[in-house]
Amino acid sequence: MKAKGIVWCGVASPQFESTIVFFRDVLGLELVEHREESAFAMFRLPSGQYFEVLGGANPWHKLLQRPVIGFHVDDVPSARRELEEEGVIFVSETGSNAGFEWALFEGPDGFIYEILSVPEDK
C-alpha cells in the first residue's frame, strides 16, 4: 500500500459551534456540510483536503480525542488488507458515505489514523 498524500484531518471539539465559526469566519475555510443534530461539520480547503469537526453528540467523538490524519489511498479495502497483513489493528469497520470510503486504525504510537478514498468529483 502506498499513501498518495494527506486528504483529511478531523478533530473532536467540546466547543462544536464556536469551533465551526472560528474555522469558517476567522480562517476562511469553506463549510460544505453542517449537521447540528449529529454534531458534524466538514470544510473543504482550496487545496482539496477536507477538515472535519465533531461535537460531543457525534458517535465518533470519543474515538477522536486527538486530531486524526487521513491518508489518501485509491482502494480502502485493498489498503486495509495490506495493512492488516502487516499487523495493523483497525478500530473501525470500513465505512462509506457519498462516495467517500474510510477505515480507522491504531498506529504504533497508540494514536488513531485513517485511510480514505475520495470520489473523483469531490
C-alpha positions, 0 to 999 in steps of 0.5 A: 500500500502506498499513501498518495498524500494527506486528504483529511484531518478531523478533530473532536471539539467540546466547543462544536459551534464556536469551533465551526465559526472560528474555522469558517469566519476567522480562517476562511475555510469553506463549510460544505456540510453542517449537521447540528443534530449529529454534531458534524461539520466538514470544510473543504480547503482550496487545496482539496483536503477536507477538515472535519469537526465533531461535537460531543453528540457525534458517535465518533467523538470519543474515538477522536480525542486527538486530531486524526490524519487521513491518508489518501489511498485509491482502494480502502479495502485493498489498503486495509488488507495490506495493512492488516497483513502487516499487523495493523489493528483497525478500530473501525469497520470500513465505512462509506458515505457519498462516495467517500470510503474510510477505515480507522486504525491504531498506529504504533504510537497508540494514536488513531489514523485513517485511510480514505478514498475520495470520489473523483468529483469531490 
